[in-house]
């Protein structure tokens, strides 16, 4: 399974730029850009809460769990 961000879809639907979300949350624009491109491997819960609060949405609106056929790595 993989976790995928849907942040780019939300921002487009709400007509908010990545820079605008950065100003709203205080999260670096580069970090938001990585989330939108699904390049982020770790996200502080604080940042997730700031995004959800600023966009008035839930965690499941921002993140999606996708099943894959690949074998899960063990950590």
C-alpha positions in Angstrom: 0.0 0.0 0.0 1.1 3.6 -0.6 -0.1 6.9 0.8 -0.7 9.5 -1.9 -1.4 13.2 -1.4 -4.4 14.8 -3.0 -3.3 18.3 -2.1 -2.9 19.5 -5.6 -6.5 18.5 -6.4 -7.8 20.4 -3.4 -5.8 23.5 -4.1 -6.9 23.5 -7.8 -10.6 23.0 -6.8 -10.4 25.8 -4.2 -8.4 28.1 -6.5 -5.5 28.4 -4.0 -1.9 28.5 -5.1 0.8 26.6 -3.3 2.3 29.9 -2.3 -1.1 30.9 -0.9 -1.3 27.8 1.2 2.2 28.4 2.4 1.2 31.9 3.6 -2.0 30.5 5.2 -0.1 27.7 7.1 3.4 29.0 7.6 4.7 25.8 5.9 7.5 26.3 3.5 6.3 26.5 -0.1 8.9 23.9 -1.2 7.5 21.5 1.3 4.0 22.1 0.0 5.3 21.6 -3.6 6.8 18.3 -2.6 3.5 17.2 -1.1 1.6 18.2 -4.3 4.1 16.2 -6.4 3.9 13.2 -4.0 7.6 13.5 -3.2 7.1 13.7 0.5 8.0 10.6 2.5 7.3 12.1 6.0 4.9 14.8 7.2 4.7 16.2 10.7 1.3 15.8 12.1 1.4 19.5 13.0 1.7 20.3 9.3 -1.2 18.0 8.4 -3.3 19.7 11.0 -2.4 23.1 9.7 -3.3 22.2 6.2 -6.6 20.6 7.2 -7.5 23.6 9.4 -6.6 26.1 6.7 -8.5 24.4 4.0 -11.4 23.4 6.2 -11.1 19.7 5.3 -10.3 16.3 6.8 -7.2 14.2 6.7 -8.9 11.8 4.3 -9.5 14.7 1.9 -5.7 15.3 1.8 -4.4 11.7 1.9 -5.4 8.6 0.1 -4.3 5.0 0.8 -3.8 3.1 -2.4 -3.4 -0.7 -2.6 -0.6 -1.9 -4.7 0.5 -5.4 -5.8 4.0 -4.7 -4.6 5.3 -6.5 -1.6 5.5 -4.2 1.4 9.1 -3.4 2.7 9.8 -4.4 6.3 11.2 -1.8 8.6 
